[in-house]
Amino acid sequence: MKHDLIDVFWLIIYPITLGGGKRLFAGGAIPAAFMLADSAVASNGVIVVNYERAGAIATGSY
């Protein structure tokens, strides 16, 4: 992530808790916008998601 080389993420999410956990991305990651391209849920509750790069991060004003 810190070299801005990622265009697609495939994540497999298991419905368990193992403790404090680790960060998915370490410090130094470049902010990037992604959008959900595909998803599926298995009968055992496992979720598979595909995120694709969505361009610049959109920010708003309040």
The first five atom37 places (N, CA, C, CB, O) and aatype in JSON, in Angstrom:
{
  "aatype": [12, 11, 8, 3, 10, 9, 3, 19, 13, 17, 10, 9, 9, 18, 14, 9, 16, 10, 7, 7, 7, 11, 1, 10, 13, 0, 7, 7, 0, 9, 14, 0, 0, 13, 12, 10, 0, 3, 15, 0, 19, 0, 15, 2, 7, 19, 9, 19, 19, 2, 18, 6, 1, 0, 7, 0, 9, 0, 16, 7, 15, 18],
  "atom_mask": [
    [1, 1, 1, 1, 1],
    [1, 1, 1, 1, 1],
    [1, 1, 1, 1, 1],
    [1, 1, 1, 1, 1],
    [1, 1, 1, 1, 1],
    [1, 1, 1, 1, 1],
    [1, 1, 1, 1, 1],
    [1, 1, 1, 1, 1],
    [1, 1, 1, 1, 1],
    [1, 1, 1, 1, 1],
    [1, 1, 1, 1, 1],
    [1, 1, 1, 1, 1],
    [1, 1, 1, 1, 1],
    [1, 1, 1, 1, 1],
    [1, 1, 1, 1, 1],
    [1, 1, 1, 1, 1],
    [1, 1, 1, 1, 1],
    [1, 1, 1, 1, 1],
    [1, 1, 1, 0, 1],
    [1, 1, 1, 0, 1],
    [1, 1, 1, 0, 1],
    [1, 1, 1, 1, 1],
    [1, 1, 1, 1, 1],
    [1, 1, 1, 1, 1],
    [1, 1, 1, 1, 1],
    [1, 1, 1, 1, 1],
    [1, 1, 1, 0, 1],
    [1, 1, 1, 0, 1],
    [1, 1, 1, 1, 1],
    [1, 1, 1, 1, 1],
    [1, 1, 1, 1, 1],
    [1, 1, 1, 1, 1],
    [1, 1, 1, 1, 1],
    [1, 1, 1, 1, 1],
    [1, 1, 1, 1, 1],
    [1, 1, 1, 1, 1],
    [1, 1, 1, 1, 1],
    [1, 1, 1, 1, 1],
    [1, 1, 1, 1, 1],
    [1, 1, 1, 1, 1],
    [1, 1, 1, 1, 1],
    [1, 1, 1, 1, 1],
    [1, 1, 1, 1, 1],
    [1, 1, 1, 1, 1],
    [1, 1, 1, 0, 1],
    [1, 1, 1, 1, 1],
    [1, 1, 1, 1, 1],
    [1, 1, 1, 1, 1],
    [1, 1, 1, 1, 1],
    [1, 1, 1, 1, 1],
    [1, 1, 1, 1, 1],
    [1, 1, 1, 1, 1],
    [1, 1, 1, 1, 1],
    [1, 1, 1, 1, 1],
    [1, 1, 1, 0, 1],
    [1, 1, 1, 1, 1],
    [1, 1, 1, 1, 1],
    [1, 1, 1, 1, 1],
    [1, 1, 1, 1, 1],
    [1, 1, 1, 0, 1],
    [1, 1, 1, 1, 1],
    [1, 1, 1, 1, 1]
  ],
  "atom_positions": [
    [[0.82, -1.2, 0.0], [0.0, 0.0, 0.0], [0.86, 1.25, 0.0], [-0.93, 0.0, 1.19], [0.47, 2.25, -0.6]],
    [[1.99, 1.24, 0.65], [2.74, 2.49, 0.73], [3.4, 2.87, -0.59], [3.79, 2.38, 1.81], [3.87, 4.0, -0.72]],
    [[3.44, 1.96, -1.56], [4.0, 2.28, -2.88], [2.91, 2.47, -3.93], [4.94, 1.17, -3.32], [3.22, 2.65, -5.11]],
    [[1.64, 2.45, -3.52], [0.5, 2.72, -4.41], [0.45, 1.75, -5.6], [0.57, 4.16, -4.92], [0.26, 2.17, -6.74]],
    [[0.63, 0.45, -5.33], [0.67, -0.55, -6.39], [-0.57, -1.46, -6.41], [1.9, -1.4, -6.24], [-0.64, -2.37, -7.24]],
    [[-1.52, -1.24, -5.53], [-2.68, -2.12, -5.41], [-3.87, -1.56, -6.19], [-3.06, -2.32, -3.93], [-4.26, -0.41, -5.97]],
    [[-4.44, -2.37, -7.09], [-5.64, -1.98, -7.84], [-6.86, -2.81, -7.45], [-5.38, -2.11, -9.33], [-8.0, -2.37, -7.64]],
    [[-6.62, -4.01, -6.91], [-7.71, -4.93, -6.58], [-7.41, -5.61, -5.24], [-7.92, -5.99, -7.71], [-6.27, -6.01, -4.99]],
    [[-8.42, -5.75, -4.4], [-8.32, -6.52, -3.16], [-9.31, -7.66, -3.22], [-8.57, -5.63, -1.92], [-10.47, -7.45, -3.56]],
    [[-8.87, -8.85, -2.89], [-9.75, -9.98, -2.63], [-9.6, -10.28, -1.15], [-9.41, -11.24, -3.55], [-8.51, -10.65, -0.71]],
    [[-10.66, -10.14, -0.39], [-10.62, -10.4, 1.04], [-11.53, -11.57, 1.37], [-11.03, -9.14, 1.85], [-12.64, -11.68, 0.85]],
    [[-11.05, -12.45, 2.24], [-11.84, -13.56, 2.74], [-12.01, -13.31, 4.23], [-11.17, -14.97, 2.45], [-11.03, -13.27, 4.98]],
    [[-13.25, -13.15, 4.66], [-13.55, -12.77, 6.04], [-14.22, -13.95, 6.75], [-14.45, -11.51, 6.09], [-15.27, -14.42, 6.33]],
    [[-13.58, -14.42, 7.82], [-14.11, -15.52, 8.62], [-14.81, -14.96, 9.85], [-12.98, -16.51, 9.03], [-14.29, -14.04, 10.48]],
    [[-15.99, -15.47, 10.21], [-16.76, -14.94, 11.33], [-16.27, -15.46, 12.69], [-18.22, -15.28, 11.15], [-17.0, -16.16, 13.39]],
    [[-15.02, -15.12, 13.05], [-14.47, -15.52, 14.34], [-13.71, -14.35, 14.95], [-13.53, -16.76, 14.19], [-13.31, -13.42, 14.25]],
    [[-13.52, -14.4, 16.25], [-12.72, -13.4, 16.96], [-11.57, -14.12, 17.64], [-13.58, -12.6, 17.99], [-11.78, -15.09, 18.36]],
    [[-10.35, -13.64, 17.4], [-9.17, -14.31, 17.95], [-8.42, -13.44, 18.96], [-8.23, -14.7, 16.83], [-7.35, -13.84, 19.42]],
    [[-8.93, -12.3, 19.3], [-8.24, -11.44, 20.26], [-8.12, -10.03, 19.74], [0.0, 0.0, 0.0], [-9.01, -9.54, 19.04]],
    [[-7.01, -9.37, 20.09], [-6.81, -7.97, 19.72], [-6.69, -7.74, 18.23], [0.0, 0.0, 0.0], [-7.08, -6.69, 17.73]],
    [[-6.16, -8.7, 17.51], [-6.05, -8.58, 16.06], [-4.9, -7.7, 15.61], [0.0, 0.0, 0.0], [-4.26, -7.02, 16.41]],
    [[-4.66, -7.73, 14.32], [-3.61, -6.92, 13.7], [-4.26, -6.01, 12.68], [-2.52, -7.81, 13.04], [-5.32, -6.31, 12.14]],
    [[-3.6, -4.88, 12.41], [-4.1, -3.96, 11.38], [-3.93, -4.61, 10.01], [-3.34, -2.6, 11.45], [-2.94, -5.28, 9.75]],
    [[-4.9, -4.4, 9.15], [-4.82, -4.92, 7.79], [-3.7, -4.22, 7.02], [-6.17, -4.75, 7.06], [-3.0, -4.85, 6.23]],
    [[-3.53, -2.92, 7.25], [-2.48, -2.15, 6.59], [-1.64, -1.44, 7.63], [-3.08, -1.13, 5.59], [-2.17, -0.75, 8.5]],
    [[-0.34, -1.61, 7.55], [0.57, -0.97, 8.49], [0.66, 0.52, 8.2], [1.96, -1.62, 8.43], [0.15, 0.99, 7.18]],
    [[1.32, 1.25, 9.08], [1.51, 2.68, 8.87], [2.24, 2.96, 7.57], [0.0, 0.0, 0.0], [2.99, 2.11, 7.08]],
    [[2.02, 4.12, 7.01], [2.67, 4.5, 5.77], [1.86, 4.21, 4.53], [0.0, 0.0, 0.0], [2.31, 4.49, 3.42]],
    [[0.67, 3.64, 4.69], [-0.18, 3.35, 3.53], [-0.69, 4.66, 2.92], [-1.36, 2.43, 3.92], [-1.06, 5.58, 3.65]],
    [[-0.72, 4.73, 1.61], [-1.23, 5.9, 0.9], [-2.75, 5.79, 0.84], [-0.61, 6.02, -0.54], [-3.26, 4.75, 0.41]],
    [[-3.49, 6.82, 1.25], [-4.96, 6.75, 1.18], [-5.43, 6.49, -0.26], [-5.58, 8.06, 1.71], [-4.91, 7.09, -1.21]],
    [[-6.39, 5.6, -0.41], [-6.92, 5.26, -1.73], [-8.39, 4.88, -1.59], [-6.11, 4.1, -2.38], [-8.8, 4.34, -0.56]],
    [[-9.18, 5.16, -2.6], [-10.61, 4.81, -2.61], [-10.81, 3.51, -3.37], [-11.46, 5.96, -3.24], [-10.23, 3.29, -4.43]],
    [[-11.65, 2.64, -2.81], [-12.0, 1.38, -3.45], [-13.52, 1.23, -3.42], [-11.31, 0.18, -2.74], [-14.18, 1.77, -2.54]],
    [[-14.06, 0.5, -4.38], [-15.5, 0.23, -4.39], [-15.73, -1.27, -4.51], [-16.21, 0.99, -5.55], [-14.92, -1.99, -5.11]],
    [[-16.82, -1.73, -3.94], [-17.15, -3.15, -3.96], [-17.5, -3.57, -5.38], [-18.3, -3.46, -3.0], [-18.41, -3.01, -5.99]],
    [[-16.78, -4.57, -5.91], [-17.03, -5.06, -7.26], [-17.81, -6.37, -7.25], [-15.72, -5.24, -8.01], [-18.58, -6.65, -8.17]],
    [[-17.61, -7.18, -6.21], [-18.26, -8.49, -6.15], [-18.22, -8.99, -4.72], [-17.58, -9.51, -7.12], [-17.33, -8.62, -3.95]],
    [[-19.18, -9.82, -4.35], [-19.18, -10.42, -3.02], [-19.95, -11.72, -3.05], [-19.79, -9.45, -1.97], [-20.82, -11.94, -3.9]],
    [[-19.62, -12.59, -2.11], [-20.33, -13.86, -1.97], [-20.25, -14.29, -0.51], [-19.72, -14.96, -2.91], [-19.27, -14.01, 0.18]],
    [[-21.28, -14.97, -0.05], [-21.32, -15.5, 1.31], [-21.49, -17.01, 1.23], [-22.47, -14.84, 2.15], [-22.43, -17.51, 0.6]],
    [[-20.58, -17.73, 1.87], [-20.65, -19.2, 1.88], [-21.64, -19.66, 2.95], [-19.26, -19.82, 2.13], [-22.01, -18.88, 3.83]],
    [[-22.06, -20.91, 2.88], [-23.03, -21.45, 3.84], [-22.5, -21.46, 5.27], [-23.42, -22.85, 3.43], [-23.28, -21.48, 6.22]],
    [[-21.17, -21.45, 5.44], [-20.58, -21.43, 6.78], [-20.35, -20.01, 7.3], [-19.26, -22.19, 6.77], [-19.78, -19.84, 8.38]],
    [[-20.8, -19.0, 6.56], [-20.69, -17.62, 7.01], [-19.46, -16.88, 6.51], [0.0, 0.0, 0.0], [-19.33, -15.68, 6.76]],
    [[-18.56, -17.56, 5.82], [-17.37, -16.91, 5.28], [-17.8, -15.96, 4.16], [-16.34, -17.97, 4.75], [-18.62, -16.32, 3.31]],
    [[-17.24, -14.76, 4.18], [-17.57, -13.74, 3.17], [-16.36, -13.52, 2.28], [-18.02, -12.41, 3.85], [-15.25, -13.32, 2.78]],
    [[-16.55, -13.55, 0.98], [-15.49, -13.26, 0.01], [-15.89, -11.98, -0.71], [-15.27, -14.46, -1.0], [-16.96, -11.9, -1.31]],
    [[-15.01, -10.98, -0.65], [-15.31, -9.7, -1.3], [-14.18, -9.29, -2.23], [-15.56, -8.61, -0.26], [-13.01, -9.59, -1.98]],
    [[-14.55, -8.61, -3.29], [-13.6, -8.09, -4.27], [-13.8, -6.58, -4.35], [-13.78, -8.77, -5.68], [-14.88, -6.1, -4.71]],
    [[-12.76, -5.83, -3.99], [-12.79, -4.37, -4.1], [-11.85, -3.93, -5.21], [-12.4, -3.71, -2.75], [-10.74, -4.45, -5.32]],
    [[-12.3, -2.99, -6.04], [-11.48, -2.45, -7.12], [-11.22, -0.97, -6.88], [-12.15, -2.67, -8.48], [-12.02, -0.28, -6.26]],
    [[-10.1, -0.5, -7.38], [-9.7, 0.9, -7.21], [-10.76, 1.82, -7.8], [-8.33, 1.18, -7.88], [-11.28, 1.57, -8.89]],
    [[-11.09, 2.89, -7.07], [-12.16, 3.79, -7.48], [-11.66, 5.22, -7.7], [-13.27, 3.79, -6.45], [-12.46, 6.16, -7.67]],
    [[-10.38, 5.39, -7.9], [-9.86, 6.73, -8.16], [-9.52, 7.47, -6.88], [0.0, 0.0, 0.0], [-9.22, 6.87, -5.85]],
    [[-9.56, 8.78, -6.96], [-9.18, 9.63, -5.84], [-10.22, 9.56, -4.73], [-9.0, 11.09, -6.3], [-11.39, 9.27, -4.97]],
    [[-9.78, 9.81, -3.53], [-10.68, 9.83, -2.38], [-11.55, 11.07, -2.45], [-9.9, 9.78, -1.05], [-11.05, 12.18, -2.59]],
    [[-12.86, 10.86, -2.35], [-13.79, 11.99, -2.37], [-13.96, 12.53, -0.96], [-15.17, 11.57, -2.96], [-14.24, 11.77, -0.03]],
    [[-13.78, 13.81, -0.8], [-13.99, 14.45, 0.5], [-15.07, 15.5, 0.37], [-12.67, 15.07, 1.04], [-15.3, 16.03, -0.72]],
    [[-15.69, 15.79, 1.44], [-16.76, 16.8, 1.41], [-16.48, 17.9, 2.41], [0.0, 0.0, 0.0], [-15.51, 17.84, 3.17]],
    [[-17.32, 18.88, 2.4], [-17.2, 19.96, 3.38], [-18.47, 19.98, 4.21], [-16.95, 21.34, 2.69], [-19.53, 19.57, 3.75]],
    [[-18.35, 20.44, 5.41], [-19.5, 20.46, 6.32], [-19.92, 21.86, 6.61], [-19.17, 19.74, 7.61], [-20.87, 22.07, 7.36]]
  ]
}
